[in-house]
Amino acid sequence: MDGLGDRLFPRARSEGHDGGDRLAFVLRSDAITFIHEMAGEPELRRLASHYMTLAWALWAEQQIDGVNGGAKTRCYPDRAEGAANPLSAAAWYVFGSDDHPRPKRLPAATFLTSTWTMPTVVMDIAFDVSGRGSYEVIQRRLGLRPASAEQTFKIHLAPDAPALVRYTYATPGFVMGSLLCDALPSEAWNAISLQNRWHGAIFSGDRNARIYPYVETVKSHYNAHWAIQKRGTLIAQKLKTSKNVTQHRVWFSREGLSEPIEEGSWYFAEADSAYAAVNVVSDEAAFEDDATDQRARILTCVDDFSPVILEVARKADFPDFITFRENVQALSFQFDGTVLTYTGLSKDRFTFFADQSDRPQINDAPIDLGPEKVYDSPFVQSDWDSGVVTIQFCDNNRVLNFNRN
């Protein structure tokens, strides 16, 4: 894409691989806003405006109550546990609505005094959560290092190599996302692509409500997880090549979720508008003592490399919680210690290679890490390397052309 991201901020283009974290990086540096305000060249100002519009559109389609959902990289433990982050704080000022909570800290002064305004189509995507319905968001991301790259602490991106797909399933009641990738050694990735990956679900009704598998770390872990997801089914596993990690766990927030119920091999919880279920496939699992963490009930896996299944569904799709639990317990899976085969509530079939020898499959086909579209959702569309993005909602649309005029 021959646009602002390439010409001025090649590092910002790849910093974090989830739109949300990438935008937070840009806003913290205040660089794009400053360029938009100070640029004497109309073309540069146009590109800066497009960049901000795109970044906020990617955020808008994957947020509930001002909380950005979907998978993330460089998501440190304190950010993973709750809603507070620089992006949500900035959103309150950009969107100008008390529907989102007012942040405790102000964004940078340049950002507050900017003349840039949010396009109506992005506002509509952000606020009409019920009108968005339920949908998939597929984003192709960079991340691998070229084979000839120098020392690992530098950022060297293989521009066309299939690497990461950021997959999100969004509904009015929950947003769940994963980073899809191969089980590669840490050396294959740029640090920004493998540091503090986050997969999981956030829920409406409470901004801190969330369930996510994770590995314990002091501050930063690397290459910790890989995952597969289709709609409301997510399977994640700790990678054998992970670094700076200890136990494999599942976080159930105390805020916004009922106390988990254990039935058979499943653990169930209820949110405001959704039901959730977790299954630790191999060996036992147990909740830690209630005093361990005041914000969450933490489920610890005895088998550190056990796949973890997360099923989430809207309450509107089931008569009650009991029916949801019965449907989940009726789901069958087979695990021989090497390969997990499982069919989720959505009837999608998963083949997950727990020995990390091959790429996961959905409905008997390996996941595609190099889709033809870089952005593919009902609201944001762009072909890979075209430089043209279309943002649309109902009858309103905005076309962003990042190519030179």
C-alpha positions as CSV (number, residue, x, y, z in Angstrom):
1,M,0.0,0.0,0.0
2,D,1.7,3.2,-1.2
3,G,0.1,5.4,1.5
4,L,0.8,7.1,4.8
5,G,1.7,3.9,6.6
6,D,4.4,3.0,4.1
7,R,5.8,6.4,3.4
8,L,6.1,7.7,7.0
9,F,5.3,5.0,9.5
10,P,6.3,1.5,8.3
11,R,6.7,0.4,11.9
12,A,3.4,1.8,13.0
13,R,1.7,-0.2,10.2
14,S,2.7,-3.5,11.8
15,E,2.9,-2.4,15.5
16,G,0.3,-4.7,17.1
17,H,-1.7,-6.7,14.7
18,D,-5.2,-5.8,15.7
19,G,-6.1,-2.3,14.5
20,G,-6.9,-1.4,18.1
21,D,-3.4,-1.8,19.5
22,R,-1.9,-0.3,16.3
23,L,-4.1,2.8,16.7
24,A,-3.3,3.1,20.3
25,F,0.4,3.1,19.4
26,V,-0.2,5.9,16.9
27,L,-2.3,8.0,19.2
28,R,0.2,7.7,22.1
29,S,2.9,9.0,19.8
30,D,0.5,11.7,18.6
31,A,2.2,11.5,15.3
32,I,-0.6,11.1,12.8
33,T,-2.7,13.8,14.4
34,F,0.2,16.2,14.5
35,I,0.9,15.5,10.8
36,H,-2.7,16.1,9.9
37,E,-2.7,19.4,11.6
38,M,0.7,20.7,10.5
39,A,1.0,19.3,7.0
40,G,1.4,22.0,4.3
41,E,1.0,19.5,1.5
42,P,-2.7,18.7,0.9
43,E,-1.9,15.2,-0.2
44,L,-0.1,14.4,3.1
45,R,-3.0,15.8,5.0
46,R,-5.5,13.7,3.0
47,L,-3.5,10.5,3.7
48,A,-3.3,11.3,7.4
49,S,-7.1,11.7,7.5
50,H,-7.6,8.4,5.7
51,Y,-5.3,6.7,8.1
52,M,-7.2,7.8,11.1
53,T,-10.6,7.0,9.5
54,L,-9.5,3.5,8.7
55,A,-8.0,2.9,12.1
56,W,-11.2,4.0,13.9
57,A,-13.4,2.0,11.5
58,L,-11.5,-1.1,12.4
59,W,-12.0,-0.3,16.0
60,A,-15.7,0.5,15.7
61,E,-16.7,-2.8,14.1
62,Q,-15.1,-4.8,16.9
63,Q,-16.1,-2.9,20.0
64,I,-18.9,-3.1,22.6
65,D,-19.4,-0.3,25.1
66,G,-16.2,1.4,24.0
67,V,-14.1,-1.8,24.7
68,N,-12.1,-3.0,21.7
69,G,-12.5,-6.8,21.2
70,G,-10.8,-9.3,19.1
71,A,-7.3,-10.7,19.2
72,K,-4.3,-8.5,20.1
73,T,-0.5,-8.5,20.3
74,R,1.6,-6.6,22.8
75,C,-1.3,-6.9,25.2
76,Y,0.3,-6.8,28.6
77,P,-1.3,-8.6,31.6
78,D,-2.8,-5.5,33.2
79,R,-4.4,-4.5,29.8
80,A,-5.7,-8.1,29.2
81,E,-7.5,-8.2,32.5
82,G,-9.9,-5.3,32.0
83,A,-11.3,-2.6,29.8
84,A,-9.0,0.3,30.6
85,N,-6.6,1.2,27.8
86,P,-5.4,4.3,25.9
87,L,-7.6,3.5,22.9
88,S,-10.9,3.4,25.0
89,A,-9.9,6.7,26.6
90,A,-9.3,8.3,23.2
91,A,-12.6,7.0,21.9
92,W,-14.6,9.0,24.5
93,Y,-13.2,12.2,23.0
94,V,-13.4,11.2,19.4
95,F,-17.0,9.9,19.5
96,G,-18.3,12.5,22.0
97,S,-20.8,10.3,23.7
98,D,-21.5,9.5,27.3
99,D,-22.5,6.0,26.2
100,H,-18.8,5.3,26.6
101,P,-17.3,6.0,30.1
102,R,-15.2,9.1,30.5
103,P,-11.5,8.3,31.0
104,K,-9.5,9.2,34.0
105,R,-6.5,10.5,31.9
106,L,-6.6,12.9,29.0
107,P,-5.1,12.1,25.6
108,A,-2.4,14.3,24.2
109,A,-3.1,18.0,23.6
110,T,-2.6,17.8,19.9
111,F,-5.2,15.0,19.7
112,L,-7.7,17.1,21.8
113,T,-7.3,20.2,19.7
114,S,-7.3,18.5,16.3
115,T,-9.6,19.8,13.5
116,W,-10.0,16.2,12.2
117,T,-13.6,14.9,12.6
118,M,-15.0,11.4,12.6
119,P,-16.9,10.5,9.4
120,T,-20.6,9.7,9.9
121,V,-20.3,6.2,8.6
122,V,-17.7,5.3,11.3
123,M,-19.9,6.8,14.0
124,D,-22.8,4.7,12.7
125,I,-20.8,1.5,12.9
126,A,-19.6,2.3,16.4
127,F,-23.0,3.2,17.9
128,D,-25.5,0.9,16.1
129,V,-24.4,-2.3,17.8
130,S,-27.7,-4.1,17.3
131,G,-27.9,-2.9,13.7
132,R,-24.5,-4.4,13.0
133,G,-25.9,-7.9,13.8
134,S,-23.6,-10.9,13.9
135,Y,-20.7,-11.2,11.5
136,E,-17.2,-12.2,10.9
137,V,-14.2,-9.9,10.5
138,I,-11.1,-11.3,8.7
139,Q,-7.9,-9.3,8.5
140,R,-4.6,-10.4,7.0
141,R,-1.6,-9.3,8.9
142,L,2.2,-9.3,8.5
143,G,4.5,-10.7,11.0
144,L,7.1,-13.2,9.7
145,R,10.7,-12.2,9.2
146,P,12.5,-12.7,5.9
147,A,14.9,-15.6,5.8
148,S,17.8,-13.3,5.3
149,A,16.9,-10.9,8.1
150,E,19.5,-9.6,10.5
151,Q,19.5,-9.8,14.3
152,T,16.1,-10.5,15.8
153,F,15.6,-7.3,17.8
154,K,15.2,-5.3,14.6
155,I,11.9,-5.2,12.7
156,H,12.1,-7.0,9.3
157,L,8.8,-7.9,7.7
158,A,8.3,-10.4,4.9
159,P,5.7,-8.3,3.1
160,D,3.9,-11.0,1.1
161,A,4.4,-14.1,3.2
162,P,1.2,-15.5,4.7
163,A,1.7,-15.1,8.4
164,L,-1.3,-14.0,10.6
165,V,-5.0,-13.8,10.1
166,R,-6.9,-11.8,12.8
167,Y,-10.3,-13.5,13.0
168,T,-13.2,-11.9,14.9
169,Y,-16.7,-13.0,15.4
170,A,-18.9,-10.0,16.6
171,T,-22.4,-10.0,17.9
172,P,-24.4,-7.5,20.0
173,G,-23.8,-9.7,23.1
174,F,-20.1,-10.6,22.7
175,V,-17.0,-10.2,20.6
176,M,-14.6,-13.1,20.3
177,G,-11.3,-13.1,18.4
178,S,-8.2,-15.1,17.7
179,L,-4.9,-14.8,15.9
180,L,-4.6,-17.6,13.4
181,C,-1.1,-18.8,12.5
182,D,1.2,-21.7,12.1
183,A,3.0,-23.2,15.1
184,L,6.4,-21.7,14.2
185,P,9.5,-21.2,16.4
186,S,9.9,-17.7,17.9
187,E,12.8,-16.9,15.6
188,A,10.4,-16.9,12.6
189,W,8.5,-13.9,13.9
190,N,9.2,-10.2,14.5
191,A,9.0,-9.5,18.3
192,I,5.9,-7.3,17.8
193,S,4.1,-10.2,16.2
194,L,4.6,-12.8,18.9
195,Q,4.8,-10.7,22.1
196,N,1.8,-11.0,24.5
197,R,-0.7,-12.4,22.1
198,W,-4.3,-12.4,23.4
199,H,-7.3,-14.5,22.3
200,G,-10.7,-14.5,23.9
201,A,-14.1,-13.1,24.4
202,I,-15.5,-9.8,25.8
203,F,-19.2,-9.4,26.8
204,S,-21.8,-6.7,26.8
205,G,-23.2,-5.5,30.1
206,D,-20.0,-5.0,31.9
207,R,-16.9,-3.4,30.4
208,N,-14.5,-5.8,32.2
209,A,-16.5,-9.0,31.5
210,R,-14.2,-11.4,29.6
211,I,-13.0,-15.0,29.3
212,Y,-9.6,-15.8,27.8
213,P,-7.0,-18.6,27.8
214,Y,-3.5,-17.3,28.8
215,V,-0.1,-18.3,30.1
216,E,1.2,-16.8,33.3
217,T,4.1,-14.4,32.9
218,V,5.7,-11.6,34.9
219,K,5.3,-9.0,32.1
220,S,6.0,-10.2,28.6
221,H,5.7,-13.6,27.0
222,Y,6.6,-14.6,23.5
223,N,5.0,-17.0,21.0
224,A,2.8,-18.2,23.9
225,H,-0.3,-19.4,22.1
226,W,-1.7,-20.5,18.8
227,A,-5.4,-20.8,18.1
228,I,-8.2,-21.7,15.7
229,Q,-11.7,-20.1,15.6
230,K,-14.9,-20.1,13.6
231,R,-17.8,-18.0,14.8
232,G,-18.4,-18.8,18.5
233,T,-15.9,-21.6,18.8
234,L,-12.3,-21.0,19.8
235,I,-9.6,-23.6,20.5
236,A,-6.3,-22.4,21.9
237,Q,-3.1,-24.1,23.1
238,K,0.2,-23.1,24.6
239,L,3.1,-23.4,22.1
240,K,6.0,-25.7,22.9
241,T,8.3,-22.9,21.6
242,S,6.9,-20.3,23.9
243,K,9.2,-18.2,26.1
244,N,8.9,-16.4,29.5
245,V,5.8,-18.4,30.4
246,T,4.7,-20.7,33.2
247,Q,1.2,-22.3,33.7
248,H,-1.6,-22.4,31.2
249,R,-4.8,-20.9,32.6
250,V,-8.2,-19.6,31.7
251,W,-9.4,-16.2,33.0
252,F,-13.1,-15.9,34.1
253,S,-13.7,-12.3,35.1
254,R,-15.7,-11.8,38.3
255,E,-17.3,-8.6,36.8
256,G,-20.0,-9.3,34.4
257,L,-20.0,-13.1,34.7
258,S,-21.8,-15.6,37.0
259,E,-19.8,-17.9,39.1
260,P,-18.7,-20.8,36.9
261,I,-20.7,-24.1,37.1
262,E,-18.8,-27.4,36.5
263,E,-20.7,-30.1,34.7
264,G,-18.8,-33.0,33.4
265,S,-15.7,-31.8,31.6
266,W,-17.2,-28.3,31.0
267,Y,-17.2,-25.1,33.0
268,F,-20.2,-22.8,32.3
269,A,-20.7,-19.1,32.9
270,E,-23.5,-16.6,32.1
271,A,-23.0,-13.0,30.9
272,D,-25.6,-10.2,30.3
273,S,-26.5,-11.3,26.8
274,A,-24.4,-14.5,26.3
275,Y,-23.6,-17.9,27.6
276,A,-20.1,-19.4,27.7
277,A,-18.5,-22.8,28.2
278,V,-14.8,-23.9,28.6
279,N,-13.4,-27.4,28.3
280,V,-9.8,-28.3,29.2
281,V,-9.4,-31.2,26.9
282,S,-6.5,-33.1,28.4
283,D,-6.2,-34.1,32.1
284,E,-7.7,-32.2,35.0
285,A,-8.3,-28.6,35.7
286,A,-9.2,-26.7,38.8
287,F,-10.0,-23.2,40.0
288,E,-7.4,-21.5,42.2
289,D,-8.3,-20.3,45.6
290,D,-10.7,-17.3,45.7
291,A,-8.0,-15.2,47.3
292,T,-5.6,-15.7,44.4
293,D,-7.1,-12.8,42.4
294,Q,-9.9,-10.4,43.3
295,R,-10.7,-9.7,39.6
296,A,-11.1,-13.2,38.3
297,R,-11.7,-16.9,38.9
298,I,-8.7,-18.6,37.4
299,L,-8.9,-22.1,36.0
300,T,-5.5,-23.8,35.9
301,C,-4.7,-26.7,33.5
302,V,-2.8,-29.6,35.0
303,D,-1.6,-30.6,31.5
304,D,0.2,-27.4,30.4
305,F,-0.2,-28.2,26.7
306,S,-3.8,-29.2,26.8
307,P,-6.0,-27.6,24.1
308,V,-8.7,-25.4,25.6
309,I,-12.1,-25.1,23.9
310,L,-14.2,-21.9,24.4
311,E,-17.8,-21.9,23.2
312,V,-19.8,-18.7,23.4
313,A,-23.3,-18.1,22.1
314,R,-26.0,-15.4,22.3
315,K,-28.7,-15.9,24.9
316,A,-31.2,-15.1,22.1
317,D,-30.2,-18.4,20.4
318,F,-31.3,-20.6,23.4
319,P,-34.4,-20.7,25.6
320,D,-32.4,-20.7,28.8
321,F,-29.0,-21.4,30.4
322,I,-29.9,-25.1,31.0
323,T,-30.7,-25.7,27.3
324,F,-27.3,-24.1,26.4
325,R,-25.5,-26.4,28.8
326,E,-27.3,-29.4,27.5
327,N,-26.4,-28.6,23.9
328,V,-22.8,-28.0,24.8
329,Q,-22.5,-31.3,26.7
330,A,-24.0,-33.1,23.7
331,L,-21.1,-32.0,21.6
332,S,-18.6,-34.7,20.8
333,F,-14.9,-34.6,20.4
334,Q,-12.1,-37.1,20.1
335,F,-8.6,-36.6,21.4
336,D,-5.8,-39.2,21.1
337,G,-3.1,-37.0,22.7
338,T,-2.0,-35.8,19.2
339,V,-5.0,-34.7,17.2
340,L,-8.3,-33.1,18.5
341,T,-11.4,-33.4,16.4
342,Y,-14.4,-31.4,17.5
343,T,-17.6,-30.0,16.1
344,G,-18.9,-26.8,17.7
345,L,-22.3,-25.3,18.3
346,S,-22.1,-23.7,14.9
347,K,-21.7,-27.2,13.3
348,D,-18.2,-26.3,12.1
349,R,-15.7,-29.2,12.3
350,F,-12.3,-28.6,13.7
351,T,-9.1,-30.6,13.4
352,F,-6.5,-29.3,15.8
353,F,-3.0,-30.8,15.7
354,A,-2.1,-30.6,19.4
355,D,1.4,-32.0,18.6
356,Q,1.8,-28.7,16.7
357,S,2.9,-30.6,13.6
358,D,0.5,-29.1,11.1
359,R,-1.9,-26.2,10.4
360,P,-5.3,-26.5,12.0
361,Q,-8.3,-27.3,9.8
362,I,-11.9,-26.0,9.7
363,N,-14.4,-28.2,7.8
364,D,-11.6,-30.4,6.5
365,A,-9.6,-27.5,4.9
366,P,-6.5,-25.9,6.4
367,I,-7.0,-22.3,7.5
368,D,-6.0,-19.8,4.8
369,L,-3.3,-17.5,6.1
370,G,-3.0,-15.5,2.9
371,P,-6.6,-14.4,1.9
372,E,-7.0,-12.2,-1.1
373,K,-8.5,-9.4,1.1
374,V,-6.6,-7.6,3.7
375,Y,-9.8,-6.4,5.3
376,D,-13.0,-8.5,4.9
377,S,-16.1,-7.7,6.9
378,P,-19.6,-6.3,6.1
379,F,-18.3,-2.9,7.0
380,V,-14.6,-2.7,5.9
381,Q,-13.4,-4.1,2.6
382,S,-10.0,-4.0,0.8
383,D,-8.1,-6.2,-1.5
384,W,-4.6,-7.1,-0.5
385,D,-2.1,-4.4,-1.6
386,S,-4.7,-2.4,-3.5
387,G,-4.4,0.7,-1.5
388,V,-8.2,1.2,-1.6
389,V,-10.5,0.7,1.3
390,T,-14.3,0.9,1.3
391,I,-16.1,1.6,4.6
392,Q,-19.8,1.1,4.6
393,F,-22.9,0.9,6.8
394,C,-26.4,0.7,5.5
395,D,-26.6,3.4,2.7
396,N,-23.6,5.3,3.8
397,N,-20.1,4.7,2.6
398,R,-16.6,6.2,2.4
399,V,-13.9,5.2,0.0
400,L,-10.3,5.7,1.1
401,N,-7.7,5.8,-1.6
402,F,-4.2,5.6,-0.2
403,N,-2.5,5.6,-3.6
404,R,-0.9,8.7,-5.0
405,N,-3.3,11.2,-6.8
